Amino acid sequence: MSSNQKGNGVDRRHALECMAWGGTGLVWTLSGGVPGAKLVGGAQAAAAGFSFVQISDSHVGFDKPANPNALGTLEEAIAKIGALPTKPAFMIHTGDITHLSKPQQFDDAEQRIARAKLDVHYVPGEHDIIDENNGQAFLDRYGKGSKGKGWFSFDHGGAHFVGLNNVFDLKAGGMGNLGAEQLAWLADDLRGKLASTPVVVFAHVPLWTIAPEWGWGTQDAAEALKLLARFGSVTVLNGHIHQLMQKVEGNVTFHTARSTAFPQPAPGTAPSPGPKLVPAGELHSLLGVTNVALKRGQASLAIVDSSLAG
């Protein structure tokens, strides 16, 4: 981890990037208008405000050596969420619910996730739209009330949540893409929202460029970020890369969650992305969770990672 330090914290006038192994789920809290994340199965969420849960990249149906039981590790994540001392307001899933978009895989994932007894808001990953009807299976299940290819927004507790789809039109190298229609919708959706409104955006592929040679970024993300620039608090939640990476730039906090299924290599450590095979005894230590706390009026960004092995 590298950062510009100021006292015991991080100077938010500078960009901060942090990557750590972790990530079955994050409990996000909103206190004083500022989102932050708490450990799933760890410390209780802040008493003020509300919390919500993020999980990602369940890849139900995956059964290769990197994790022969992806459904089982999803069940473990859901059990941790169900054991939280304070019930979250809802859950978001940032894509790749399934591995091959098969009906049984969607069914299996839905049955397990339902055990959390929470409202769930889904955005698709590229593995969720490879059915013979170009993603219609995902839209039929989770796209009711959405616009276009499944983008939507809602308000909760004074915050505005925006679910985007950046996988239906992947570009060369697998880069995510939002497209003109979705960007026009986003501009209209944000119009009239007060600049003081906290905004939480979630999509599968990161909205900042991490490794373009691996498709780890969104080609037209800059256009979306321009629309978000006037808001004082913006949190962008993504999945796709199966590892925790964080970046803070001005008013925007970017955060990618880990998979509940299997790790992927860090950029520059392997010839290409893909399931990372580790010794069986180490898998749970790589499927962890991370606590990210950010409070209004403080410059510090506290990051603590934990794992399923703990």
N, C-alpha and C positions, 0 to 999 in steps of 0.2 A: 504494500500500500504506500503510495506517495501522496503528499499533500503539502499545502502551505499552512504552517501552523501559526496560530495566534493564541498564546497562553496554552491552555490544555485542549483547545478546540481547533476548528477548521475555519479559516477566513472565507466566508461565503462570497467575497468579492472575486475570489479566484475559483477556477474550475477544479473540482475534486473528482478523481476517479478511484474507485476501489473495487477489487475483484477478490472474491473468496469462495471456496467451496461451501455450498449450503443449499437450502431452498425447497423443502417439500411444501412449505406454505408460509405466508406472512399474514399477520393480523395487523391491518392498517387502522390507525386511530385518527380521528379528527378532533383536535382540541384547540380552541382559539382560532379556528380557521386554517390551521396548518396540519397537513397529513404527516404521519410518522408511522413506523412499523414496529410491531412487537413480536417476540418469539411465539410461535405456535407451541403450546405446551410449556411455555416459560412464564415470564413475569406477566401479571395481569395488566390488561389495557388500562390506559389512563381513565380515571373516574369521570372526568369531564368529556363531553363530546360523545362520539360513537366509534365503533370499530367495524371493520369488514375484513374478509379473508380473501387472499389471492392464492390460487394454485395454478399450476401450468404444466404442460407437456406430460400428460398422463400416459400417452401412447398405449392405451389399452389394446391388446392384441399382439404387442411386441413380446417375443419369447426367445430372443437370441441370447447368447452367453453373457452379454453385458448386464442383463437382468432377465432371467427366465420367467419371472413372476411379476410383471409390471402391474398387474391388477392387485396383487398382494401389497405392494408398496403404496399404491393409491389408497387401499383400505387403511393402512397404517396412518397415512396423512389425515384421512377423514376421521379416524378415531381420535387423533390428537385435537382436531378442531372440535369434535363433540365433547371433549373433556375440558375445554376452556372454562375458566371460572365465570367469565362474563360472555354471554352469547353474542356473537357478532350480528350486525344488522342484516348482512347478506354476504354472498360469496361472488367473486368473479373468477372465471377460468380463462386464462389468456392463450388458449389454443392448443392444438394437437391433443385433443381429447382421446382420439383413436389413433391407431397406427396406419390403418388401411381403409378407413371410411366404411367399414362393413356394418350392416345393421346390428349384428350381434355384439360388435364392439361398442357401438353407441349404447345399446341396451345395458351391457355390463357396466359401463362407466356410469350411466345414469342411475342404475340401481345402487351402486356404492356411494356416489356423491349425495344421493337422497338421504342417506343415513345421517348426514349433518343437520338435516331438518332446517335448511336455510333456503331463501330465494337465491337463485344462481343466475348470473348474467354471463353469457358466453360470447366470445369472439372466436372465429375459426383460425386454425393453423393450416399450413399447406397439406398436412396429412388428413385433415377433415374434409377435403374437397376433391378427393381423387376418385369419387364414385363415377359411374358411367354417365351421370347426368350433370357433371361439372359442378358439384357442390350442392345440388338440390336437396340431398339427404340431410345435410347440416341445416340448411335454411328451413326445411319442413319442420325440423325438431325445435330449432332455437331462434328462428328468424321472424317469428310472429310479431307484428308491430314494428319491425325494423324497416329501414329504407334501403333502396338499392340492393346491394349484395350483402346486406346484413349489418349496416351501421345504424347506431341508435344513440339516444342520450336519455338521462333521467336525473332528477334532483333528489337529494336526500340530505337532511340535516343542515341545510344552508349551503351545501356544496353541489357542484354540477359535474356529473359523470358522463363521459363520452366514450362509447365503444366503437372502435374503427376496425376496418377490414383491410389489411395490406398484403393479403396472400392470393387474392383471386387473379391478379395480373402480375405475377412475378416477372422481373426483367432479367436480362442476361446476367449470369452468375448467381441467380437466385435472389437478387435484391428485391425487397418489398416495394410495393407501389400502391399509393392511395388512388390516384387518378383524378381527372378534372371534375367528374360528377360528384365524387365524395368530398373533395375539397370545397366545391361550391355549397354543398349541403352543410359542411362544417362552418363555413363563413356565416351562413344564414342561421344556423343553430346558436352560434355564439353572439350574434347580433342582439343587442338589448340587454345582455348580461352585464351586471356591474363589474368593473375592474377589480373590486374587492372580493368578488365571489371566488372561493377556492375551486379550481378545476382539476379533475382527475381524468386523465386520458389513458385508455388501455387498448392495446392491440397485440398481435402475436409477435411480429418481427420488430426488433428495436427501432425506435424513431431517431436514433443517433447512429452514426456509422462507426462500427466496431472493427469489422474485418470485411471490407468490400469484396475481397477475393473469395470469401466464403459465403457471400450473400448476407452477411450480418449487418444489415442496415436497410433503410428505406429511401429509395431514390429521390422521392419528392417530399421528404419529411420537412425540409426547410420551409416549404410553402405552408404546411400546417403550423409550424412553430411561429411563423410570422403572424398568423391569426391569433395565436395564444400570447403574443408578446406583451399585450397591454394588461394582462392579469397579474396580480401581485403574488399569487401562489398557484403554481402549476406542477402537478405530479404526473409523470408518464411511466406507466407500468407495462412491461413486456415480458415475453418468454423467449422461446425459440432456440436460445444458445445454451440452455441447460447448465448455466452457471451464473452466479451472482456477479453483476457488474453494476457499478453506480457512478453517476456523474452529476455534479451540481453546477449549473451555470446560471448565475443571476437568480431569477425567480423560478427556474425550472429544475426539478429533481427528476432525473432519469433513473429507472431501476429495472433490471432484468431479474426474473425469478429463476430458480433452479427447477429442474424437472422432478416429478415424483417417480420417474421411471429409470433413467440411466444418465450418467455423466457424459459430457462431450469434452474434447481437449480444449485447452486454452489456446487462443490464437498464437500462431508461431511455434507451437510445440508439436505439431503433427502436420503431415502433408495435406490433410483435408479434414473437414468436420465429420462427425458421425459418432455412433455409440462407442464409448470408451470402455474397453474391457479392463477390469481391475480384479485383483484377487477377491474371491467371494467374501472373505472376512472384512474387506474394506468398503464394500458397496454402501452399507448403511452409513458409514462415516462420511461418504461423499454426497448422500442425499440428506442434506441438513436443512436448517432454517436459520434465518438471520434477523436480528433486531436492529432496526434503523430508527432512531428517535431524533426528531427535529421540532423545536419549539420556538414560537414567535419570540423575538427579542434576544435570542441566543445565537451565537456564531458557531457553536459546536454541533457537529454531526457525529453522533455516537454509533458505531457499527460493531455488533457482536454476532459471531456466527456460532451455531450449534448444529447438532446432527441427529439423525434417527438412532445412531448408536448410543446416544447419551440418555 
